[in-house]
Amino acid sequence: MVLADVIARYHRLKGENVFFLTGVDQHGQKVQQSAAKAGVAPAEFVKGITQEFIDLSAKLDVKYNDWAETISDRHKKVVQGILQRLFEEGQIYKDKQSGYYSVRQEQFLTDKERGPDGEFGPEWGDIEFRCVELRRRHGGVLREALRNASRGCAVRHVRARPFLVARIPALRLAPQFLQGRAPLVWPLTLAWH
């Protein structure tokens, strides 16, 4: 957040129009597990942590234009709209996947992430081999063509606007993990699931 603030301030000093959006990701398997250990609901668990980030940004005098929280009603409404549109366009479907999974990064790994020794490095944290079923109830997956097209569009958008300060995360939908693991509770309601 501090580095993004420095970049935003630099562009503002140059007289450029900057919209700096920051916030917190309050959802995921790690949050759900930590909340369960603490004996509270995930939304309650992240409440205090979120406030710490807000207080820290004020203490550091970070000048953002807007704050986003993944469990806010505003965020949920936007995500629901995007996912509904993708579903109607046939871009969300059911699938199965297995492979090496980084618990820390909450993502499947490919051979590109392996080091020269053929192993996954310590930056990935604990690695598990997982078989998952991507159930319609929990979203599905985006077809690779859509992912690539979206990334290309985002890159072109940012390059055409050098004043833009942005963090553009890859869109990943929450899978339900099998092998006796509890499913990830997804705090969105979708008309088609």
N, C-alpha and C positions, 0 to 999 in steps of 0.2 A: 504494500500500500504506500509506503514511504517513497520507494523508487518511482512509482506511477505518479505520485504527487510532485516529485521533482521534475519529471518530464512535463507534466501538465503546467507547472509554474513556468518552466522554460518557454513553452509555446505561448503562454499568456503574455509573458514579457516581450515576446516578438510581435505582439498585437494580434495573435491568431485567436479565433473563437474555439474554445475547448469545452467539451462536455465530459467531465470525469465521473464515471459511474464506478462505484466499488461496493463491497458488501461481503456477505458470508454465505458459505455453503453449509446449510444446517441439516443436510440429509445424507444418508449413506449407511453402509453396513457398519463402519467403525462407530458412527454416532449411535446407531441402534444398539450395538453391543455394549458400548460404554454406559448408555442410559440404563440398560437392563442390569448391569453390574451395580449401578447406583440405586436401582430400585425405583426409577422414575420414568415417566413417558419421555420419548425423544424430544418433543417440543419443550418440555420443562427443562430437560437437561441442557439444551443449547441456549436457553434464555440468558443465563448468567454469563456464559462464554461470549455470547453476542454483545452483551452490555460491556464486557471488558474490552472488546474491539472498538466499540463506539467511544468509550472513555479514553482509550489509548489514542485514537485518531484525534480526539479533541485536545489531549495533552500535547501531542506532537504537532498540533495546528495543521493537520492535513485538510486541504481545501477541496473537497469533492462536491459535485453538483447534486448527486443523488446517491442514496444508499439502498441496496437490494438485499433481501433476505429470502432464501429459497422456500421458507415455510410461510411467507406472507401471502395474503389473499391475492394481492396484485400479481405476484410471481406465478402463483398457481393458475390464475385466470389466463395469463399469457401462454404458459406452457400447455395448458389444456387446449387452447385455441390452435396452437401450432401442431400438437399431436393429432387433434381431430382432423385438421386439414391434411396432414400426411396420411392418416388412415383412409380418408375419403379418396385420396389420390392413389391408394394401393401401395404406399411406400412402407407400411408397417405390416409385418407378417410374423408367423410363428416359426421357430427354428430351434435347433439343438446345437450345442457347441461344447467342445471339451478341449482342454489344454492347460498350460501352466498359467497360474493366476497370482498376481501380486496383491496381497491383502492390503499393504500400505497404500498402493496406488489405485486399488480397486479397479484393476483392468487385467485382461488377458494379455499375455506376453507372446511375442513372436521371436523367431530366430534373430531378427534384427537387434533385439535387446540383449542378446548374449554377447559376452566379452570374447576376446581372442582365444581364451581357454575353453570356450564352449559353454561356460557357466553363466548364470545370471548374477550380476554384481550385487553388493550389499545395499546399493541404493534402492533396490526393489523390495527390501525387507523379506518377510516370510513368503515363500513360494509354495503353492499347493497345486496339485493336479486336480482339476475339477471337471465334472460333467454337469452341464447345466441344461435345463430346458427353459427356453425363452417362451414363457406362456403369454397368451393374449391378455390375460388378467393383469400382467405386469408390464405390458407395453409391446414387447417384440424387439426387433432390431431394424435399423435402417439399412436399406440396400447399399452396398458399397458404392454404386454409381452416384447415389444421392449424396453420400458422405463426401465423395471427391468433388462433386459439383458444388456442394455447399462450401467446402473449404476453399475451392478456387474462387468462388464468388466473393467470399469474405476477404481473401487476400487481395483481390483486385480492388475491392471497396476501400480497404485500408491504404493500399499503395496510391490510390487516386486522391486520397485525403491525408497528406502527410501530417496534418495538424491533429489527426484523430489519435487519441490515447485509448487503447482498447485491449481487453483480455478476451479472446474469443475461444471458449472451451469447446472441445469436441462434444457433440451431442451423443450421449450414451444413455440408453434406457435400462432401467433396473431389471436384471434377470432374477428369477427365483432359483436359488441354489438347492440342489438335491443332496444326496449322500448324507441324509440325516440332519442337515443344517436348517435352521429356522429361515423361512422366507423373509426377504427384505420387505418391510412394510412401507409401501409407497403412499405418501399422503395426497394423492390426486385421485379424483373421480373422473372416469372417462365413460362417455355414453356407450361405447362399443365393447366394453369388457364385462 
